[in-house]
């Protein structure tokens, strides 16, 4: 879960209220959680703003950072769905080398 001074729930609720009220119901399940993970924030971003162009997506991806909790969630997702490193990397838009490095570091 995200431990920072930023209240992402409030930010997304304001965005939905002011600019995208028609998408509020689609995001309610995630916003109802006690705490939002990095993966929840990524999912909310996709649901609200839709697909990005390649240049924006590449820029955003290069500025993402993952905490240990998020990394473990991604690795659990991989196990749960029985995916290869390449498949997980494509799904979360990561490098397959990053996934391999995480698996080695956290010995999953």
Residue frames as a rotation matrix with the C-alpha (Angstrom) as fourth column:
UNK 1
0.576 0.817 0.000 0.00
0.817 -0.576 0.000 0.00
0.000 0.000 -1.000 0.00
UNK 2
0.038 -0.556 0.830 1.15
0.500 -0.709 -0.498 3.52
0.865 0.434 0.251 -0.68
UNK 3
0.436 -0.019 -0.900 2.63
0.860 -0.287 0.423 5.36
-0.266 -0.958 -0.109 2.29
UNK 4
-0.633 -0.605 0.484 3.03
0.709 -0.704 0.047 8.95
0.312 0.373 0.874 1.22
UNK 5
-0.717 0.328 -0.615 1.64
0.209 -0.741 -0.639 12.36
-0.665 -0.586 0.462 1.95
UNK 6
-0.820 0.411 -0.398 -0.42
-0.553 -0.390 0.736 12.25
0.148 0.824 0.547 -1.24
UNK 7
-0.375 0.790 0.485 -4.10
-0.183 0.450 -0.874 11.35
-0.909 -0.417 -0.024 -0.86
UNK 8
-0.990 -0.093 -0.109 -4.68
-0.126 0.198 0.972 9.59
-0.068 0.976 -0.208 -4.18
UNK 9
-0.466 0.884 0.033 -8.24
0.874 0.466 -0.138 8.65
-0.137 -0.035 -0.990 -3.26
UNK 10
0.157 0.511 -0.845 -9.17
0.401 -0.815 -0.419 12.32
-0.903 -0.273 -0.333 -2.84
UNK 11
-0.592 -0.459 -0.662 -7.41
-0.414 -0.531 0.739 13.29
-0.691 0.712 0.125 -6.07
UNK 12
-0.972 0.218 0.089 -9.23
0.202 0.579 0.790 10.63
0.121 0.785 -0.607 -8.10
UNK 13
-0.200 0.949 -0.244 -12.58
0.914 0.090 -0.396 11.41
-0.354 -0.302 -0.885 -6.45
UNK 14
-0.018 0.133 -0.991 -12.15
-0.007 -0.991 -0.133 15.10
-1.000 0.005 0.019 -7.34
UNK 15
-0.862 -0.339 -0.377 -11.24
-0.377 -0.068 0.924 14.24
-0.339 0.938 -0.069 -10.94
UNK 16
-0.777 0.614 0.136 -14.27
0.617 0.700 0.360 11.98
0.126 0.364 -0.923 -11.22
UNK 17
-0.037 0.798 -0.601 -16.60
0.766 -0.364 -0.531 14.52
-0.642 -0.480 -0.598 -9.62
UNK 18
0.043 -0.003 -0.999 -15.47
-0.148 -0.989 -0.003 17.49
-0.988 0.148 -0.043 -11.71
UNK 19
-0.422 -0.354 -0.834 -14.48
-0.814 -0.256 0.521 16.06
-0.398 0.899 -0.180 -15.09
UNK 20
-0.691 0.086 -0.718 -15.71
-0.423 0.758 0.497 12.46
0.587 0.647 -0.487 -15.48
UNK 21
-0.394 0.578 0.715 -18.87
-0.844 0.080 -0.530 11.92
-0.363 -0.812 0.456 -13.39
UNK 22
0.561 0.644 -0.521 -20.02
-0.809 0.559 -0.181 9.25
0.175 0.523 0.834 -15.88
UNK 23
0.072 -0.634 -0.770 -17.01
-0.214 0.744 -0.633 7.06
0.974 0.210 -0.082 -14.94
UNK 24
-0.264 -0.184 0.947 -17.53
-0.918 -0.254 -0.305 7.32
0.297 -0.950 -0.101 -11.17
UNK 25
0.652 0.608 0.453 -19.52
-0.716 0.690 0.107 4.09
-0.247 -0.394 0.885 -10.85
UNK 26
0.794 -0.397 -0.461 -16.90
-0.060 0.703 -0.709 2.16
0.605 0.590 0.535 -12.85
UNK 27
-0.208 -0.968 0.137 -14.19
-0.138 -0.110 -0.984 3.21
0.968 -0.224 -0.111 -10.34
UNK 28
0.394 0.477 0.786 -16.20
-0.769 -0.298 0.566 2.84
0.504 -0.827 0.250 -7.13
UNK 29
0.930 -0.034 -0.366 -14.95
0.166 0.928 0.334 -0.69
0.329 -0.371 0.869 -6.30
UNK 30
0.030 -0.997 -0.070 -11.33
0.719 0.071 -0.691 0.45
0.694 -0.030 0.719 -6.22
UNK 31
-0.362 -0.159 0.918 -12.04
-0.247 -0.934 -0.260 3.72
0.899 -0.321 0.299 -4.42
UNK 32
0.663 0.697 0.273 -13.93
-0.487 0.124 0.865 1.83
0.569 -0.706 0.421 -1.68
UNK 33
0.356 -0.610 -0.708 -10.75
0.578 0.739 -0.346 0.02
0.734 -0.286 0.615 -0.59
UNK 34
0.821 -0.093 -0.564 -9.18
0.507 -0.336 0.794 0.98
-0.263 -0.937 -0.228 2.73
UNK 35
0.160 -0.814 -0.559 -5.86
-0.266 -0.581 0.769 1.78
-0.951 0.025 -0.310 1.08
UNK 36
0.953 0.171 -0.249 -4.81
-0.263 0.070 -0.962 2.07
-0.147 0.983 0.112 -2.54
UNK 37
0.260 -0.887 0.381 -1.82
0.459 0.461 0.760 0.21
-0.849 -0.023 0.527 -3.91
UNK 38
-0.521 -0.529 -0.670 0.30
-0.393 -0.548 0.738 1.34
-0.757 0.648 0.078 -6.84
UNK 39
-0.931 0.195 0.309 -1.56
0.360 0.625 0.693 -1.21
-0.058 0.756 -0.652 -8.97
UNK 40
0.023 0.979 -0.201 -4.91
0.889 -0.112 -0.444 0.28
-0.457 -0.168 -0.873 -7.91
UNK 41
0.114 -0.048 -0.992 -3.72
-0.071 -0.997 0.040 3.73
-0.991 0.066 -0.117 -8.94
UNK 42
-0.871 -0.449 -0.198 -2.57
-0.254 0.067 0.965 2.45
-0.420 0.891 -0.172 -12.33
UNK 43
-0.653 0.689 0.314 -5.94
0.756 0.616 0.221 0.73
-0.041 0.381 -0.924 -12.85
UNK 44
0.231 0.732 -0.640 -7.86
0.619 -0.619 -0.484 3.88
-0.751 -0.284 -0.596 -11.87
UNK 45
-0.313 -0.459 -0.832 -5.76
-0.333 -0.767 0.548 5.91
-0.889 0.449 0.087 -14.27
UNK 46
-0.988 -0.049 0.143 -6.60
0.104 0.469 0.877 3.51
-0.110 0.882 -0.458 -17.11
UNK 47
-0.319 0.946 0.057 -10.33
0.934 0.324 -0.154 3.49
-0.164 0.005 -0.986 -16.29
UNK 48
0.304 0.452 -0.839 -10.60
0.405 -0.858 -0.316 7.27
-0.862 -0.244 -0.444 -16.08
UNK 49
0.078 -0.388 -0.918 -8.29
-0.555 -0.782 0.284 8.48
-0.828 0.487 -0.276 -18.84
UNK 50
0.938 0.340 0.073 -8.33
-0.150 0.585 -0.797 5.46
-0.313 0.736 0.600 -21.16
UNK 51
0.497 -0.786 0.368 -5.45
0.838 0.544 0.030 4.34
-0.224 0.294 0.929 -23.34
UNK 52
0.459 -0.454 -0.764 -2.52
-0.143 -0.886 0.440 6.72
-0.877 -0.092 -0.472 -23.76
UNK 53
0.891 -0.294 -0.346 -0.55
-0.363 -0.002 -0.932 7.43
0.274 0.956 -0.108 -26.87
UNK 54
0.667 -0.648 -0.368 2.82
0.589 0.761 -0.272 5.66
0.456 -0.035 0.889 -27.08
UNK 55
-0.209 -0.803 0.558 4.92
0.197 -0.593 -0.780 8.70
0.958 -0.053 0.283 -26.25
UNK 56
0.120 0.345 0.931 2.95
-0.813 -0.503 0.291 9.56
0.569 -0.792 0.220 -23.10
UNK 57
0.959 0.267 -0.093 2.87
-0.188 0.848 0.496 5.92
0.211 -0.458 0.863 -22.04
UNK 58
0.363 -0.906 -0.217 6.65
0.622 0.409 -0.668 5.60
0.694 0.107 0.712 -22.46
UNK 59
-0.315 -0.446 0.838 7.25
-0.253 -0.811 -0.527 8.79
0.915 -0.378 0.142 -20.46
UNK 60
0.450 0.585 0.675 4.92
-0.814 -0.041 0.579 7.70
0.366 -0.810 0.458 -17.64
UNK 61
0.928 -0.093 -0.362 6.47
0.160 0.974 0.161 4.24
0.337 -0.207 0.918 -17.48
UNK 62
0.040 -0.999 0.009 9.98
0.477 0.011 -0.879 5.63
0.878 0.039 0.477 -17.17
UNK 63
-0.497 -0.196 0.845 8.88
-0.478 -0.751 -0.455 7.64
0.724 -0.630 0.279 -14.12
UNK 64
0.678 0.733 -0.055 7.09
-0.397 0.428 0.812 4.87
0.619 -0.529 0.581 -12.23
UNK 65
-0.597 -0.789 0.147 8.55
-0.613 0.330 -0.718 3.41
0.518 -0.519 -0.680 -9.11
UNK 66
0.408 0.703 -0.582 7.41
-0.178 0.687 0.705 0.34
0.896 -0.184 0.405 -7.24
UNK 67
-0.044 -0.378 0.925 7.69
-0.994 -0.075 -0.077 -0.32
0.099 -0.923 -0.372 -3.53
UNK 68
-0.907 -0.410 0.093 8.22
-0.419 0.898 -0.130 -3.78
-0.030 -0.157 -0.987 -2.09
UNK 69
-0.358 0.862 0.358 4.50
-0.102 0.345 -0.933 -4.30
-0.928 -0.371 -0.036 -1.52
UNK 70
0.475 0.540 -0.695 3.69
-0.705 -0.240 -0.668 -3.50
-0.527 0.807 0.266 -5.16
UNK 71
-0.342 -0.689 -0.639 6.48
-0.909 0.416 0.038 -5.71
0.240 0.594 -0.768 -6.45
UNK 72
-0.913 0.012 0.408 5.21
-0.180 0.885 -0.430 -8.61
-0.366 -0.466 -0.805 -4.37
UNK 73
0.091 0.996 0.001 1.68
-0.272 0.025 -0.962 -8.03
-0.958 0.087 0.273 -5.69
UNK 74
0.322 -0.048 -0.946 2.97
-0.945 -0.086 -0.317 -8.19
-0.066 0.995 -0.073 -9.25
UNK 75
-0.706 -0.650 -0.280 4.90
-0.656 0.750 -0.089 -11.39
0.267 0.121 -0.956 -8.51
UNK 76
-0.629 0.585 0.511 1.81
-0.097 0.594 -0.799 -12.89
-0.771 -0.552 -0.317 -6.82
UNK 77
0.379 0.745 -0.548 -0.22
-0.649 -0.209 -0.732 -11.97
-0.660 0.633 0.404 -9.92
UNK 78
-0.163 -0.551 -0.819 2.35
-0.951 0.310 -0.019 -13.85
0.264 0.775 -0.574 -11.99
UNK 79
-0.954 -0.210 0.216 2.05
-0.277 0.892 -0.357 -16.95
-0.118 -0.400 -0.909 -9.81
UNK 80
-0.302 0.932 0.199 -1.74
-0.229 0.132 -0.964 -16.80
-0.925 -0.337 0.174 -9.64
UNK 81
0.636 0.578 -0.511 -2.11
-0.567 -0.099 -0.818 -16.61
-0.523 0.810 0.265 -13.42
UNK 82
0.387 -0.562 0.731 0.86
0.402 0.817 0.415 -18.90
-0.830 0.133 0.542 -14.14
UNK 83
1.000 -0.013 -0.024 2.56
-0.027 -0.550 -0.835 -16.35
-0.002 0.835 -0.550 -16.41
UNK 84
0.279 -0.955 0.102 6.11
0.937 0.247 -0.248 -16.18
0.212 0.165 0.963 -17.71
UNK 85
-0.242 -0.464 -0.852 8.35
0.618 -0.750 0.233 -13.20
-0.748 -0.471 0.469 -16.98
UNK 86
-0.964 -0.141 0.224 7.73
0.265 -0.505 0.822 -11.90
-0.002 0.852 0.524 -20.50
UNK 87
-0.222 0.965 0.143 3.96
0.676 0.046 0.736 -12.14
0.703 0.260 -0.662 -20.13
UNK 88
0.360 0.294 -0.886 3.99
0.895 -0.376 0.239 -10.30
-0.263 -0.879 -0.398 -16.79
UNK 89
-0.588 -0.673 -0.448 6.33
0.479 -0.736 0.478 -7.67
-0.652 0.066 0.755 -18.22
UNK 90
-0.828 0.339 0.447 3.96
0.343 -0.325 0.881 -7.03
0.444 0.883 0.153 -21.14
UNK 91
0.108 0.957 -0.269 0.91
0.848 0.053 0.527 -6.91
0.519 -0.285 -0.806 -18.87
UNK 92
0.601 0.084 -0.794 2.42
0.674 -0.587 0.448 -4.32
-0.429 -0.805 -0.409 -16.50
UNK 93
0.871 -0.301 0.389 4.57
0.140 -0.606 -0.783 -2.63
0.472 0.736 -0.485 -19.18
UNK 94
0.655 -0.723 0.219 7.84
-0.449 -0.140 0.883 -3.54
-0.608 -0.676 -0.416 -17.51
UNK 95
-0.009 -0.741 -0.671 11.10
-0.924 0.263 -0.278 -4.96
0.382 0.617 -0.688 -18.74
UNK 96
0.798 0.260 -0.543 11.33
-0.115 0.951 0.286 -8.75
0.591 -0.166 0.789 -18.47
UNK 97
-0.220 -0.943 -0.249 14.76
0.350 0.162 -0.923 -8.17
0.911 -0.290 0.294 -16.95
UNK 98
-0.493 0.138 0.859 13.13
-0.704 -0.643 -0.301 -6.11
0.511 -0.753 0.414 -14.20
UNK 99
0.626 0.776 0.081 10.72
-0.705 0.518 0.484 -8.96
0.333 -0.360 0.871 -13.43
UNK 100
0.538 -0.504 -0.675 13.61
0.317 0.863 -0.392 -11.44
0.781 -0.003 0.625 -13.32
UNK 101
-0.536 -0.766 0.355 15.59
0.002 -0.422 -0.907 -9.12
0.844 -0.485 0.227 -11.05
UNK 102
-0.095 0.600 0.794 12.63
-0.929 -0.341 0.146 -8.78
0.358 -0.724 0.590 -8.68
UNK 103
0.829 0.425 -0.364 12.15
-0.310 0.890 0.334 -12.55
0.466 -0.164 0.869 -8.57
UNK 104
0.109 -0.881 -0.461 15.81
0.451 0.457 -0.767 -13.02
0.886 -0.124 0.447 -7.76
UNK 105
-0.614 -0.353 0.707 15.80
-0.331 -0.697 -0.636 -10.28
0.717 -0.624 0.311 -5.10
UNK 106
-0.101 0.688 0.719 12.63
-0.994 -0.099 -0.045 -11.51
0.040 -0.719 0.694 -3.39
UNK 107
-0.902 -0.430 0.037 13.38
-0.430 0.903 0.012 -15.19
-0.038 -0.005 -0.999 -4.08
UNK 108
0.041 0.991 0.130 9.93
-0.797 0.111 -0.594 -15.99
-0.603 -0.079 0.794 -5.34
